Amino acid sequence: MTKEALARAMAQGLQKAFGIDVGGAKEADRSLAKALTVLKEMKAAGKTWQEMSERMEQDFGTKLDKDQLKALVR
């Protein structure tokens, strides 16, 4: 899977999982750009791939394996 295809798939999953609530207020920033920023910050802080995976699942509702995470933080 290419980096672009992975990014597209992740973005689609995030859009399905999060968006606008019934009242019209936006949810917390769960954009692909935010997810990439979080991953890069975690990598810089020396977090493990497991910790990064758990954070993506918790905060963004998507489960990524080590290779997918590596592709996104490069």
PLY file of the C-alpha trace (Angstrom):
ply
format ascii 1.0
element vertex 74
property float x
property float y
property float z
element edge 73
property int vertex1
property int vertex2
end_header
0.00 0.00 0.00
1.40 3.40 -0.93
1.68 6.24 1.55
-0.96 8.20 -0.37
-3.40 5.26 -0.42
-2.86 4.71 3.29
-3.44 8.40 4.01
-6.65 8.34 1.94
-7.92 5.22 3.71
-7.15 6.69 7.11
-8.84 9.98 6.21
-11.98 8.16 5.05
-12.08 6.15 8.27
-11.68 9.28 10.35
-14.42 11.06 8.39
-16.80 8.16 8.96
-15.99 7.88 12.64
-16.05 11.59 13.47
-17.67 14.67 12.02
-20.42 17.08 12.80
-22.76 16.24 15.66
-26.53 16.75 15.57
-26.22 20.22 17.08
-23.87 21.29 14.32
-20.87 21.80 16.59
-17.61 20.41 15.30
-16.00 17.56 17.19
-12.42 17.83 18.40
-9.85 18.05 15.61
-9.56 14.50 14.35
-8.26 15.35 10.90
-5.56 13.43 9.10
-3.28 16.43 9.56
-3.83 16.28 13.34
-3.22 12.52 13.40
0.05 12.96 11.50
1.13 15.73 13.87
0.38 13.54 16.89
2.33 10.64 15.40
5.35 12.79 14.57
5.35 14.30 18.06
5.14 10.86 19.63
7.99 9.56 17.47
10.13 12.57 18.43
9.33 11.86 22.09
10.58 8.28 21.70
7.21 6.58 22.13
6.89 2.96 21.01
4.96 1.85 17.93
2.53 0.12 20.30
1.90 3.37 22.18
1.36 5.20 18.89
-1.06 2.53 17.69
-3.05 2.70 20.92
-3.24 6.50 20.72
-4.49 6.40 17.12
-7.19 3.91 18.10
-8.20 5.87 21.20
-8.15 9.39 19.75
-8.95 8.77 16.09
-10.88 5.49 16.04
-8.55 3.70 13.66
-6.23 0.76 14.29
-2.89 0.87 12.50
-0.08 -1.66 12.56
3.61 -0.84 12.88
4.27 -0.70 9.13
1.32 1.63 8.56
2.51 3.91 11.36
6.03 3.94 9.94
4.70 4.94 6.52
2.80 7.86 8.02
5.62 9.31 10.12
8.25 9.29 7.38
0 1
1 2
2 3
3 4
4 5
5 6
6 7
7 8
8 9
9 10
10 11
11 12
12 13
13 14
14 15
15 16
16 17
17 18
18 19
19 20
20 21
21 22
22 23
23 24
24 25
25 26
26 27
27 28
28 29
29 30
30 31
31 32
32 33
33 34
34 35
35 36
36 37
37 38
38 39
39 40
40 41
41 42
42 43
43 44
44 45
45 46
46 47
47 48
48 49
49 50
50 51
51 52
52 53
53 54
54 55
55 56
56 57
57 58
58 59
59 60
60 61
61 62
62 63
63 64
64 65
65 66
66 67
67 68
68 69
69 70
70 71
71 72
72 73
